[in-house]
């Protein structure tokens, strides 16, 4: 795919990208796709997928208490537990505000580790990474932001989400559907969004503006970006997903470069 070569013009030391179709075929790749990069918050969808495996195995329920008082597993996955961004303190009642929370994912992982009696990094490895052949991916700290992976590995994950084998397709449909519709909140790097829609561990594009995906991305597009200059989006309408990893922190360069890149990828897929 010629559009992927646009990463060559980005002001970053290193970048790698790939597109994988819903049928699992790789439409194209560019750059060092086997190089390991810090994922930052692109760790969250991987962690969320492990939580959903724990749910399907019966280790946890989505609506059982977890995190601060009145909060559930579902609240934590959807950033509506009321926990602060990076502190383990509750700043609002569960289900009333969308507060993007690293602390929420840390409490979620602790909850699953307690329920399964398996340390969460190991549970993630057994439940998601190993079955998908993601041998270059590790969780080396917080389940909110301390994953390391390659484009090759994340292509395997993006293929799984589009055609699930580890989860029931209905569970994935729930993960990409809005939880607590209508809640507004801050999308890190992009300001207040009304509404700021999220599913279970995945951010949902809907009509957000500004946004890190493209102007031609469908409202059903879901995924995540990371402060380490990384992103993964899945566009069900385009029947494709795109992974980009870089080694430059997210900033104005990314806000400027990412949307036209995505639009070019989508145009090439359509063309």
SERO-4910 file (N, C-alpha, C, O; in steps of 0.05 Angstrom, whole numbers):
BEGIN
 pado doro    nc1    nc2    nc3   cac1   cac2   cac3    cc1    cc2    cc3    oc1    oc2    oc3
  Unk    A     17    -24      0      0      0      0     18     25      0     33     30     18
  Unk    A     15     41    -21     31     65    -24     26     85     -2     44    100      7
  Unk    A      1     86      8     -6    106     29     10    102     54     16    122     68
  Unk    A     19     78     60     34     72     85     61     86     84     73     91    105
  Unk    A     72     91     60     98    103     57     98    132     67    119    144     71
  Unk    A     74    143     72     73    171     83     87    174    110     95    196    117
  Unk    A     90    151    124    104    153    150    133    162    146    146    171    165
  Unk    A    144    158    122    172    166    116    175    197    120    197    206    126
  Unk    A    153    212    116    155    241    117    149    252    145    149    276    149
  Unk    A    143    234    164    137    244    191    162    252    206    183    240    201
  Unk    A    160    272    224    184    280    239    190    262    263    189    271    286
  Unk    A    195    236    257    200    217    278    225    201    270    231    197    247
  Unk    A    240    192    290    264    176    284    257    150    270    269    143    249
  Unk    A    237    136    280    229    110    269    199    106    270    186    114    289
  Unk    A    188     95    249    159     89    248    155     64    232    169     58    213
  Unk    A    134     49    240    126     25    225     96     24    224     83     33    243
  Unk    A     85     13    202     56     13    199     47    -11    183     62    -23    168
  Unk    A     22    -19    187     10    -41    172    -20    -38    172    -32    -26    190
  Unk    A    -32    -50    151    -62    -51    149    -69    -80    146    -57    -95    130
  Unk    A    -89    -89    162    -98   -117    160   -129   -116    155   -144   -102    169
  Unk    A   -137   -132    136   -165   -133    129   -181   -151    148   -169   -166    164
  Unk    A   -207   -149    147   -224   -164    165   -221   -194    161   -227   -210    179
  Unk    A   -212   -202    137   -208   -231    132   -181   -241    142   -174   -264    138
  Unk    A   -165   -223    155   -139   -230    166   -116   -227    147    -93   -230    155
  Unk    A   -121   -219    122    -99   -215    103    -86   -188    108   -100   -168    113
  Unk    A    -60   -186    106    -46   -161    109    -46   -146     82    -36   -156     63
  Unk    A    -59   -123     82    -61   -107     57    -35    -94     50    -30    -88     27
  Unk    A    -19    -89     70      7    -76     65     21    -69     91      8    -68    112
  Unk    A     47    -65     90     62    -57    113     86    -39    104     94    -40     81
  Unk    A     97    -24    123    119     -7    117    136     -2    142    125      1    164
  Unk    A    162     -2    139    179      3    162    186    -22    177    179    -44    168
  Unk    A    201    -19    199    210    -43    214    188    -55    231    185    -50    255
  Unk    A    172    -72    218    148    -83    231    154   -103    253    136   -111    269
  Unk    A    179   -112    255    187   -131    276    201   -117    299    209   -130    318
  Unk    A    204    -91    297    217    -76    319    198    -71    342    174    -64    338
  Unk    A    208    -75    367    191    -70    390    190    -41    398    211    -27    399
  Unk    A    166    -31    402    162     -3    411    146     -2    436    129    -20    441
  Unk    A    150     18    454    132     22    476    104     30    466    102     47    448
  Unk    A     83     17    476     56     22    466     42     45    479     24     57    468
  Unk    A     51     53    504     35     72    520      7     62    522      2     38    528
  Unk    A    -13     79    517    -41     71    522    -53     51    502    -75     42    506
  Unk    A    -38     45    481    -48     23    463    -46     -3    478    -56    -24    468
  Unk    A    -34     -3    502    -34    -26    520    -63    -32    529    -70    -55    533
  Unk    A    -80    -11    532   -106    -15    544   -124    -34    528   -137    -51    541
  Unk    A   -126    -33    501   -143    -52    488   -134    -81    492   -151    -99    493
  Unk    A   -108    -86    494    -98   -113    500   -107   -122    527   -116   -144    531
  Unk    A   -104   -104    547   -112   -110    574   -142   -115    575   -151   -134    589
  Unk    A   -157    -98    561   -186   -101    561   -195   -128    549   -213   -141    559
  Unk    A   -181   -136    529   -187   -162    516   -183   -185    535   -199   -204    536
  Unk    A   -162   -183    551   -157   -204    571   -179   -204    592   -187   -225    602
  Unk    A   -188   -180    600   -210   -178    619   -235   -191    608   -250   -205    622
  Unk    A   -240   -187    582   -264   -199    569   -261   -230    567   -281   -244    568
  Unk    A   -237   -240    564   -233   -269    565   -239   -279    593   -252   -300    596
  Unk    A   -230   -264    613   -237   -272    641   -267   -272    646   -277   -289    660
  Unk    A   -281   -253    633   -310   -252    635   -323   -277    622   -341   -289    633
  Unk    A   -313   -284    598   -325   -307    584   -318   -333    598   -333   -353    596
  Unk    A   -295   -333    612   -288   -358    627   -303   -360    654   -302   -380    667
  Unk    A   -318   -338    661   -333   -339    686   -318   -330    710   -328   -333    733
  Unk    A   -294   -320    706   -277   -311    729   -288   -285    741   -286   -280    765
  Unk    A   -298   -268    723   -310   -242    732   -336   -237    716   -341   -250    695
  Unk    A   -353   -220    727   -377   -211    713   -374   -181    707   -361   -167    722
  Unk    A   -385   -172    685   -382   -144    677   -395   -125    697   -386   -103    701
  Unk    A   -416   -135    710   -431   -117    729   -426   -124    758   -443   -116    775
  Unk    A   -404   -137    764   -397   -142    792   -381   -118    802   -367   -105    787
  Unk    A   -382   -113    829   -367    -91    840   -337    -94    835   -325   -115    838
  Unk    A   -325    -71    827   -295    -70    823   -287    -41    823   -301    -24    813
  Unk    A   -264    -35    835   -256     -8    837   -269      7    860   -275     -5    880
  Unk    A   -273     33    857   -285     49    879   -314     41    885   -326     27    870
  Unk    A   -324     51    907   -351     44    915   -372     51    894   -372     74    883
  Unk    A   -389     32    888   -410     36    868   -401     30    840   -418     31    821
  Unk    A   -376     24    836   -365     19    809   -364    -11    803   -364    -27    821
  Unk    A   -365    -17    777   -364    -45    768   -341    -49    748   -328    -30    740
  Unk    A   -337    -74    739   -318    -80    718   -324    -64    693   -306    -53    680
  Unk    A   -350    -63    686   -359    -47    663   -351    -18    665   -341     -6    646
  Unk    A   -356     -6    689   -349     22    693   -319     26    688   -310     45    675
  Unk    A   -302      8    699   -273     11    696   -265      9    667   -248     25    658
  Unk    A   -276    -10    653   -269    -13    624   -277     11    607   -263     18    588
  Unk    A   -298     25    615   -309     47    599   -302     74    610   -312     94    601
  Unk    A   -283     75    629   -274    101    641   -297    117    653   -298    141    651
  Unk    A   -315    102    666   -337    116    680   -338    109    710   -360    111    722
  Unk    A   -316     99    721   -316     91    749   -315    115    768   -322    113    792
  Unk    A   -307    139    757   -304    163    774   -276    166    784   -270    186    797
  Unk    A   -258    147    778   -230    149    787   -216    171    771   -222    176    748
  Unk    A   -197    184    784   -181    205    771   -163    193    749   -161    169    747
  Unk    A   -150    210    734   -134    202    711   -111    184    720   -108    161    711
  Unk    A    -94    193    739    -71    178    746    -69    174    777    -48    165    787
  Unk    A    -91    180    791    -90    176    820   -113    157    828   -134    157    816
  Unk    A   -108    141    849   -128    122    858   -147    136    877   -150    127    900
  Unk    A   -159    158    867   -180    171    884   -204    177    866   -202    182    842
  Unk    A   -228    175    879   -253    178    864   -260    207    864   -261    220    884
  Unk    A   -266    218    840   -273    246    837   -302    251    829   -311    274    830
  Unk    A   -316    230    822   -344    232    815   -358    205    819   -345    185    821
  Unk    A   -385    206    820   -400    181    823   -398    164    798   -398    175    776
  Unk    A   -397    138    800   -395    120    776   -418    125    757   -441    128    766
  Unk    A   -411    125    731   -432    127    711   -441    155    705   -459    159    689
  Unk    A   -429    175    717   -438    203    713   -420    220    696   -428    239    684
  Unk    A   -394    212    694   -375    227    678   -355    208    665   -350    186    675
  Unk    A   -345    216    641   -324    200    628   -297    212    636   -289    232    624
  Unk    A   -284    199    655   -258    208    663   -237    187    655   -236    166    667
  Unk    A   -222    194    635   -202    175    625   -182    169    647   -170    187    659
  Unk    A   -179    143    654   -165    136    679   -146    113    676   -154     90    671
  Unk    A   -120    119    679   -100     97    681   -104     82    707   -102     57    707
  Unk    A   -111     96    728   -116     83    754   -138     62    752   -137     41    765
  Unk    A   -158     69    736   -181     50    732   -172     24    720   -181      2    728
  Unk    A   -154     25    700   -144      0    688   -125    -15    707   -124    -40    706
  Unk    A   -112     -1    725    -95    -14    744   -112    -29    765   -106    -51    773
  Unk    A   -135    -17    773   -153    -30    792   -167    -54    778   -173    -74    791
  Unk    A   -173    -50    752   -185    -72    737   -167    -97    736   -176   -119    740
  Unk    A   -141    -92    730   -122   -114    729   -119   -127    756   -117   -152    758
  Unk    A   -118   -111    777   -117   -122    804   -141   -140    810   -138   -162    822
  Unk    A   -164   -131    801   -189   -146    806   -188   -173    791   -195   -194    803
  Unk    A   -179   -173    766   -177   -198    751   -156   -217    763   -160   -241    764
  Unk    A   -133   -205    771   -112   -221    783   -122   -235    809   -115   -259    814
  Unk    A   -138   -221    824   -149   -232    849   -168   -255    843   -168   -276    855
  Unk    A   -185   -250    822   -206   -269    815   -194   -295    803   -204   -317    808
  Unk    A   -173   -292    787   -161   -315    773   -138   -327    788   -129   -349    782
  Unk    A   -128   -312    808   -104   -321    823    -80   -324    805    -62   -341    809
  Unk    A    -79   -307    785    -56   -306    766    -48   -276    763    -65   -259    758
  Unk    A    -22   -270    766    -14   -242    762    -23   -232    734    -21   -248    715
  Unk    A    -32   -208    732    -45   -199    707    -27   -201    683    -37   -209    662
  Unk    A     -1   -193    684     16   -196    660     16   -225    650     17   -230    626
  Unk    A     16   -244    669     16   -272    661    -11   -281    650    -13   -296    631
  Unk    A    -32   -270    662    -59   -276    652    -62   -266    623    -73   -280    606
  Unk    A    -53   -241    618    -54   -230    592    -39   -248    572    -48   -253    550
  Unk    A    -15   -257    581      1   -274    563    -14   -300    556    -16   -308    533
  Unk    A    -26   -313    577    -39   -338    572    -66   -335    557    -72   -352    540
  Unk    A    -80   -313    562   -107   -310    551   -107   -298    523   -125   -305    507
  Unk    A    -88   -281    517    -88   -266    492    -63   -269    476    -64   -278    453
  Unk    A    -40   -263    488    -15   -261    472     -7   -288    461     -1   -291    437
  Unk    A     -6   -309    478      3   -335    469    -15   -348    448     -5   -357    428
  Unk    A    -42   -348    452    -60   -359    432    -58   -346    405    -62   -358    384
  Unk    A    -52   -320    405    -50   -305    380    -22   -305    368    -18   -294    346
  Unk    A     -3   -317    381     24   -318    371     39   -291    374     57   -285    358
  Unk    A     30   -275    394     43   -249    398     67   -252    416     67   -242    439
  Unk    A     88   -265    405    111   -272    421    129   -249    428    146   -251    446
  Unk    A    127   -227    413    144   -204    418    131   -183    437    142   -161    441
  Unk    A    107   -189    447     92   -170    464     95   -177    493     92   -200    501
  Unk    A    101   -157    510    103   -161    539     89   -138    553     86   -116    543
  Unk    A     80   -144    578     69   -123    595     89   -121    619     92   -140    634
  Unk    A    102    -98    620    125    -95    639    119    -76    661    138    -64    672
  Unk    A     94    -73    668     86    -54    689     56    -49    689     41    -68    690
  Unk    A     48    -24    688     20    -17    689      5    -28    665     14    -25    642
  Unk    A    -19    -41    669    -35    -50    647    -49    -28    632    -62    -32    612
  Unk    A    -45     -3    642    -56     20    628    -36     31    607    -45     43    587
  Unk    A    -10     25    610      9     40    593     36     27    589     53     40    576
  Unk    A     42      4    600     69     -6    600     72    -31    583     89    -48    589
  Unk    A     57    -33    561     61    -55    542     83    -47    522     87    -24    516
  Unk    A     96    -68    511    115    -65    489    108    -85    468    102   -108    474
  Unk    A    108    -77    442    100    -95    421    112    -87    395    127    -67    393
  Unk    A    104   -102    374    113    -97    347     88    -93    329     66   -101    337
  Unk    A     92    -81    306     70    -79    287     60   -107    279     36   -112    277
  Unk    A     79   -125    274     72   -153    267     52   -165    288     33   -178    280
  Unk    A     59   -162    313     42   -173    335     15   -160    336     -6   -173    338
  Unk    A     15   -133    333    -11   -119    335    -29   -124    311    -53   -122    313
  Unk    A    -17   -131    288    -33   -140    265    -48   -165    273    -72   -168    265
  Unk    A    -35   -183    287    -49   -208    296    -73   -201    315    -94   -213    313
  Unk    A    -68   -182    332    -90   -173    350   -112   -160    335   -136   -166    340
  Unk    A   -106   -142    316   -126   -128    300   -142   -148    283   -166   -144    278
  Unk    A   -129   -169    274   -143   -190    258   -163   -205    277   -185   -211    269
  Unk    A   -154   -210    301   -171   -224    321   -196   -208    327   -218   -219    328
  Unk    A   -193   -182    332   -216   -165    339   -236   -164    317   -260   -163    321
  Unk    A   -226   -165    292   -244   -164    269   -258   -190    263   -281   -191    253
  Unk    A   -245   -212    270   -257   -239    266   -250   -256    291   -232   -273    289
  Unk    A   -264   -252    313   -256   -263    339   -256   -294    340   -274   -308    330
  Unk    A   -234   -304    352   -232   -332    358   -229   -337    388   -238   -357    398
  Unk    A   -218   -318    402   -214   -320    431   -239   -312    446   -243   -321    468
  Unk    A   -256   -295    434   -280   -286    446   -304   -292    428   -301   -295    404
  Unk    A   -327   -293    440   -352   -294    425   -355   -267    410   -350   -246    421
  Unk    A   -364   -268    385   -367   -244    369   -386   -224    383   -383   -200    379
  Unk    A   -405   -234    398   -424   -216    412   -410   -200    434   -418   -177    439
  Unk    A   -390   -212    447   -375   -197    467   -359   -175    454   -357   -153    465
  Unk    A   -347   -180    431   -332   -160    417   -350   -138    407   -343   -114    408
  Unk    A   -374   -145    398   -394   -125    390   -401   -107    413   -404    -82    410
  Unk    A   -403   -118    437   -409   -102    461   -385    -84    467   -389    -61    476
  Unk    A   -361    -94    463   -337    -78    469   -334    -53    451   -323    -33    458
  Unk    A   -345    -56    426   -344    -34    407   -369    -17    406   -373     -1    388
  Unk    A   -387    -22    426   -412     -6    428   -410     13    451   -396      7    471
  Unk    A   -424     35    450   -421     56    470   -432     47    497   -455     37    499
  Unk    A   -416     50    518   -425     45    545   -431     72    558   -415     91    557
  Unk    A   -454     75    570   -463    100    582   -463    122    561   -448    141    563
  Unk    A   -481    120    541   -482    141    520   -487    169    531   -501    173    551
  Unk    A   -476    188    517   -482    216    523   -463    229    543   -465    254    546
  Unk    A   -445    214    555   -427    226    574   -405    242    560   -393    232    541
  Unk    A   -400    266    570   -378    282    558   -353    278    576   -354    268    598
  Unk    A   -330    286    565   -305    283    579   -282    291    562   -285    297    538
  Unk    A   -259    292    574   -234    300    560   -222    276    545   -218    255    557
  Unk    A   -217    280    520   -202    260    504   -173    270    505   -167    291    493
  Unk    A   -154    256    519   -127    267    522   -115    276    496   -115    262    476
  Unk    A   -105    301    496    -93    312    472   -112    326    453   -104    341    436
  Unk    A   -138    321    457   -158    332    439   -180    348    452   -198    358    439
  Unk    A   -178    351    479   -197    368    493   -224    356    499   -228    331    496
  Unk    A   -242    372    508   -269    363    516   -285    354    492   -287    367    472
  Unk    A   -297    330    495   -314    319    473   -342    314    484   -345    302    505
  Unk    A   -362    324    469   -390    320    477   -405    307    455   -411    320    435
  Unk    A   -411    281    457   -403    263    478   -375    251    474   -365    253    451
  Unk    A   -364    240    494   -338    227    493   -343    197    495   -341    185    517
  Unk    A   -350    184    472   -360    157    473   -337    136    474   -317    138    461
  Unk    A   -342    116    491   -324     93    495   -340     68    496   -363     67    505
  Unk    A   -327     46    488   -338     19    492   -324      7    516   -318     21    536
  Unk    A   -319    -19    515   -305    -33    536   -276    -35    529   -266    -54    517
  Unk    A   -261    -14    537   -232    -14    532   -224     -1    506   -200      3    501
  Unk    A   -244      4    488   -238     17    463   -252     44    461   -274     47    470
  Unk    A   -237     63    450   -250     89    445   -265     88    419   -257     75    400
  Unk    A   -289    100    418   -305    100    394   -306    127    381   -310    147    395
  Unk    A   -301    128    355   -299    154    342   -324    170    342   -324    193    350
  Unk    A   -347    158    333   -372    172    330   -367    198    316   -355    199    295
  Unk    A   -377    221    326   -375    246    312   -354    264    324   -355    289    320
  Unk    A   -335    254    339   -315    270    353   -299    288    334   -291    279    313
  Unk    A   -295    312    342   -279    331    327   -267    352    346   -282    364    361
  Unk    A   -240    355    346   -221    341    330   -217    312    339   -225    305    361
  Unk    A   -204    296    322   -199    268    329   -174    259    315   -165    270    295
  Unk    A   -163    237    326   -137    227    316   -140    209    292   -121    203    278
  Unk    A   -165    199    286   -170    184    261   -175    204    238   -170    228    241
  Unk    A   -185    194    215   -188    211    192   -216    223    190   -234    215    203
  Unk    A   -218    243    173   -244    256    168   -263    237    154   -287    240    155
  Unk    A   -251    217    140   -267    197    125   -271    171    141   -283    152    131
  Unk    A   -260    170    166   -264    147    183   -294    145    190   -307    165    196
  Unk    A   -304    121    189   -333    117    196   -338    123    225   -319    119    242
  Unk    A   -362    132    233   -368    136    261   -365    111    278   -361    113    302
  Unk    A   -366     88    265   -363     63    280   -334     55    286   -329     36    300
  Unk    A   -315     70    275   -287     65    280   -281     65    310   -291     82    325
  Unk    A   -265     46    318   -258     44    347   -229     36    349   -217     25    330
  Unk    A   -217     42    372   -188     35    376   -176     51    399   -189     55    419
  Unk    A   -151     58    395   -137     72    417   -112     85    406   -100     75    387
  Unk    A   -103    107    418    -77    118    412    -61    120    438    -72    120    459
  Unk    A    -34    123    435    -17    124    458      1    148    458      8    158    437
  Unk    A      9    157    482     26    180    484     55    175    474     71    193    473
  Unk    A     61    150    467     87    144    456     87    146    425    105    138    411
  Unk    A     65    159    414     64    162    385     54    138    371     64    131    349
  Unk    A     35    124    383     25     98    372     -5     99    368    -19    114    382
  Unk    A    -16     83    349    -45     80    348    -53     54    334    -37     42    319
  Unk    A    -77     47    340    -90     24    328   -119     31    324   -134     36    343
  Unk    A   -128     32    299   -157     36    294   -168     13    278   -154      0    262
  Unk    A   -194      7    283   -208    -13    268   -234      0    257   -250     10    272
  Unk    A   -237      0    231   -260     12    218   -277    -10    206   -271    -20    185
  Unk    A   -299    -17    220   -317    -39    210   -328    -33    182   -333    -52    167
  Unk    A   -333     -8    176   -344     -1    149   -323     -6    127   -330    -14    105
  Unk    A   -298      0    133   -276     -5    114   -267    -34    114   -252    -42     97
  Unk    A   -276    -49    134   -268    -77    138   -238    -80    139   -226    -97    126
  Unk    A   -226    -62    155   -197    -62    157   -189    -48    183   -204    -33    195
  Unk    A   -164    -54    191   -152    -41    214   -124    -31    207   -111    -42    189
  Unk    A   -115    -11    222    -88      0    217    -73      3    243    -84     12    263
  Unk    A    -48     -5    242    -30     -3    265     -7     15    258      5     11    237
  Unk    A     -1     34    275     23     51    271     38     53    298     26     60    318
  Unk    A     64     47    297     81     50    321    104     69    314    116     66    292
  Unk    A    111     87    332    133    105    328    149    108    354    141     98    375
  Unk    A    172    121    352    188    125    376    190    155    382    211    164    393
  Unk    A    170    170    375    169    198    384    142    203    398    121    195    389
  Unk    A    144    216    421    121    221    438     99    236    422    105    253    405
  Unk    A     74    229    428     51    243    416     53    273    421     62    282    443
  Unk    A     45    289    401     46    318    404     34    331    379     20    317    364
  Unk    A     38    357    375     27    371    352     33    357    325     17    357    307
  Unk    A     57    345    323     64    331    298     44    309    292     36    305    268
  Unk    A     35    294    312     16    272    308    -12    282    302    -25    271    284
  Unk    A    -20    303    316    -46    315    310    -48    324    281    -69    322    268
  Unk    A    -26    333    271    -24    342    243    -22    319    223    -34    320    202
  Unk    A     -6    299    230      1    278    210    -18    255    209    -23    244    187
  Unk    A    -30    248    231    -46    223    232    -72    224    215    -76    205    200
  Unk    A    -89    245    217   -114    244    202   -110    242    172   -124    225    159
  Unk    A    -93    258    159    -89    255    130    -77    228    122    -84    217    101
  Unk    A    -61    216    140    -50    190    135    -73    169    134    -75    153    116
  Unk    A    -90    171    154   -113    152    155   -132    156    131   -141    136    120
  Unk    A   -136    181    124   -153    186    100   -141    174     75   -155    163     58
  Unk    A   -115    175     73   -101    164     49   -103    133     49   -107    121     29
  Unk    A   -100    121     73   -103     92     75   -131     84     68   -134     65     52
  Unk    A   -151     97     78   -179     90     72   -185     94     42   -199     78     30
  Unk    A   -175    115     30   -179    120      2   -167     98    -15   -179     89    -35
  Unk    A   -143     89     -7   -130     67    -22   -145     41    -18   -147     25    -37
  Unk    A   -155     36      5   -171     12     10   -197     12     -7   -205     -8    -18
  Unk    A   -209     36    -10   -234     38    -26   -228     36    -56   -243     26    -71
  Unk    A   -203     47    -63   -197     49    -91   -191     23   -105   -185     23   -129
***
